């Protein structure tokens, strides 16, 4: 993916940087936290296909770039790196090979001069809390004038926490934040005219 320029430039640059660190039996989650403290890069451990805590990461990375380190350390546990929604995505080889965007974000083509088009690559600003998806999206779209229809996933009296999300997408470009949040909840989106319509899982 690096060779084919399929990765956004800031992330690609960091993956080429050296990572000098020696670790011994550090849980994967802690290892990734350490990496992201040393490199301004977003890494997500696939919650559906990869364990975040039980996999010990061990080894010396002196003289290797970040892409190589991640590849080698994860391979020992049968995991690989993919690239989705502006993030390095840790998952299984089978899931990476067969993955396709189920959120609908890849099919959205907002007009350049529409509110959504102008905000599509702008950083999404939202509080980092466990909240229904409707509230998280409303926080950003309200200030940008984006036409949003999330009525079909709105919380109800019987389900006040419908499609709750807790992933920190603060600062991501809106298109990537939207993809991450929809992926987490299983929801989808489509563009109808200038309105971004959020749909429940199929």
C-alpha positions as CSV (number, residue, x, y, z in Angstrom):
1,X,0.0,0.0,0.0
2,X,2.9,2.3,0.7
3,X,4.5,1.6,-2.7
4,X,1.2,2.2,-4.5
5,X,0.7,5.6,-2.7
6,X,-2.6,4.3,-1.3
7,X,-1.9,5.8,2.2
8,X,-2.3,9.5,3.0
9,X,1.0,11.4,2.9
10,X,1.3,12.3,6.7
11,X,0.7,8.6,7.7
12,X,3.0,7.3,4.9
13,X,5.8,9.6,6.1
14,X,5.5,8.3,9.7
15,X,5.6,4.7,8.5
16,X,8.9,5.4,6.9
17,X,10.4,6.8,10.1
18,X,12.6,4.7,12.4
19,X,11.2,3.3,15.6
20,X,14.0,2.7,18.1
21,X,12.5,0.7,21.0
22,X,13.2,-2.5,22.8
23,X,10.1,-4.2,24.4
24,X,9.6,-7.5,26.2
25,X,6.1,-9.1,26.5
26,X,4.3,-5.8,26.3
27,X,0.6,-6.3,25.6
28,X,-0.4,-5.2,22.1
29,X,-2.7,-2.4,23.3
30,X,0.2,-0.9,25.4
31,X,2.7,-1.4,22.5
32,X,0.4,0.5,20.1
33,X,-0.1,3.3,22.7
34,X,3.7,3.6,23.0
35,X,4.1,3.8,19.2
36,X,1.5,6.5,18.9
37,X,3.2,8.5,21.6
38,X,6.4,8.4,19.6
39,X,4.8,8.9,16.2
40,X,1.8,11.1,15.3
41,X,-0.1,8.3,13.6
42,X,-3.5,6.8,14.2
43,X,-3.6,3.0,14.8
44,X,-6.8,1.1,15.5
45,X,-6.9,-2.5,16.7
46,X,-9.8,-4.1,15.1
47,X,-12.1,-4.9,18.0
48,X,-14.0,-7.6,16.0
49,X,-11.0,-9.5,14.8
50,X,-7.9,-8.8,17.0
51,X,-7.3,-9.1,20.7
52,X,-6.1,-5.8,22.3
53,X,-4.7,-7.2,25.5
54,X,-3.6,-10.9,25.4
55,X,-0.9,-10.7,22.7
56,X,2.6,-10.0,24.0
57,X,4.9,-7.9,21.8
58,X,8.6,-8.6,22.2
59,X,11.7,-7.6,20.2
60,X,14.2,-4.9,19.3
61,X,13.4,-2.4,16.5
62,X,16.6,-0.5,16.3
63,X,17.4,0.3,12.7
64,X,13.9,-0.6,11.4
65,X,11.2,1.8,10.2
66,X,7.8,1.8,11.7
67,X,6.1,-0.1,8.8
68,X,8.6,-3.0,9.2
69,X,8.3,-3.1,12.9
70,X,4.6,-3.3,12.8
71,X,4.7,-6.0,10.1
72,X,7.1,-8.2,11.9
73,X,5.7,-7.9,15.4
74,X,2.1,-8.6,14.3
75,X,3.1,-11.5,12.0
76,X,4.1,-13.5,15.0
77,X,0.5,-13.4,16.2
78,X,-1.1,-13.9,12.8
79,X,-2.1,-10.3,12.4
80,X,-1.4,-7.7,9.6
81,X,-1.8,-4.0,9.0
82,X,-4.4,-2.6,6.7
83,X,-5.2,1.1,6.0
84,X,-8.8,2.4,6.4
85,X,-10.4,5.7,7.2
86,X,-7.0,7.4,7.6
87,X,-5.8,4.9,10.1
88,X,-3.4,1.9,10.3
89,X,-5.8,-0.9,11.0
90,X,-4.6,-4.1,12.8
91,X,-6.6,-7.1,11.8
92,X,-6.4,-10.7,10.5
93,X,-5.0,-11.5,7.0
94,X,-8.3,-13.0,5.9
95,X,-10.3,-9.9,7.1
96,X,-7.8,-7.6,5.4
97,X,-8.0,-9.5,2.1
98,X,-11.8,-9.7,2.0
99,X,-12.5,-6.2,3.4
100,X,-14.7,-3.7,1.6
101,X,-16.2,-0.5,2.9
102,X,-19.7,-1.4,4.2
103,X,-20.3,2.1,5.6
104,X,-21.0,3.7,2.3
105,X,-18.5,6.5,2.9
106,X,-16.4,5.5,-0.1
107,X,-19.4,6.1,-2.3
108,X,-20.2,9.6,-1.0
109,X,-19.2,12.3,-3.5
110,X,-20.3,15.6,-2.0
111,X,-20.4,18.7,-4.3
112,X,-17.3,20.9,-3.9
113,X,-19.3,24.0,-2.9
114,X,-21.8,22.3,-0.7
115,X,-21.6,22.4,3.1
116,X,-20.7,18.7,3.2
117,X,-18.1,19.2,0.4
118,X,-16.4,22.0,2.2
119,X,-16.3,20.0,5.5
120,X,-15.5,16.6,4.0
121,X,-11.7,17.0,4.7
122,X,-11.9,19.4,7.6
123,X,-11.1,18.1,11.2
124,X,-14.1,16.7,13.0
125,X,-14.5,18.2,16.5
126,X,-16.5,16.2,19.0
127,X,-16.4,15.5,22.7
128,X,-14.8,12.1,23.5
129,X,-17.6,10.4,25.3
130,X,-19.8,7.3,25.1
131,X,-22.8,8.7,23.3
132,X,-25.4,7.7,20.7
133,X,-24.1,8.1,17.2
134,X,-26.8,10.7,16.4
135,X,-25.4,13.0,19.1
136,X,-21.7,12.6,18.0
137,X,-22.5,13.4,14.4
138,X,-24.8,16.3,15.4
139,X,-22.0,17.9,17.3
140,X,-19.9,18.4,14.2
141,X,-22.5,18.8,11.5
142,X,-24.5,21.5,13.4
143,X,-21.6,23.9,13.3
144,X,-20.8,23.2,9.7
145,X,-24.3,23.6,8.3
146,X,-24.3,20.1,6.9
147,X,-27.8,18.7,6.2
148,X,-28.0,15.5,8.2
149,X,-30.8,13.0,8.5
150,X,-30.2,10.6,11.3
151,X,-33.8,10.0,12.2
152,X,-33.6,6.3,11.3
153,X,-31.0,5.6,14.0
154,X,-32.4,8.0,16.6
155,X,-32.5,6.9,20.3
156,X,-35.9,5.9,21.6
157,X,-37.5,5.6,25.0
158,X,-36.9,1.8,24.8
159,X,-33.3,2.3,23.5
160,X,-31.9,5.6,24.7
161,X,-28.3,4.6,23.9
162,X,-29.0,3.4,20.3
163,X,-25.8,2.8,18.3
164,X,-23.6,4.0,21.1
165,X,-20.0,4.9,20.1
166,X,-16.9,5.6,22.1
167,X,-14.1,5.7,19.6
168,X,-12.0,8.9,19.7
169,X,-12.3,10.5,16.3
170,X,-11.6,14.1,17.4
171,X,-9.3,15.8,14.9
172,X,-9.8,13.3,12.1
173,X,-11.0,14.6,8.7
174,X,-14.8,14.3,8.8
175,X,-14.9,11.7,6.1
176,X,-12.5,9.4,8.1
177,X,-14.3,10.1,11.4
178,X,-17.6,9.2,9.8
179,X,-16.2,6.0,8.4
180,X,-14.8,5.0,11.8
181,X,-18.0,5.7,13.7
182,X,-20.2,4.0,11.2
183,X,-17.9,1.0,11.2
184,X,-18.0,0.8,15.0
185,X,-21.8,0.9,15.1
186,X,-22.5,-1.1,11.9
187,X,-24.5,1.8,10.5
188,X,-24.3,3.1,6.9
189,X,-24.7,6.3,5.0
190,X,-25.7,7.6,1.6
191,X,-26.0,11.0,0.0
192,X,-29.5,12.1,-1.1
193,X,-29.2,15.4,-2.8
194,X,-27.2,17.5,-0.3
195,X,-28.4,15.5,2.7
196,X,-26.2,13.0,4.4
197,X,-28.6,10.2,5.4
198,X,-27.5,7.8,8.2
199,X,-29.0,4.3,8.0
200,X,-29.2,1.4,10.5
201,X,-27.3,-1.8,9.9
202,X,-28.7,-4.0,7.1
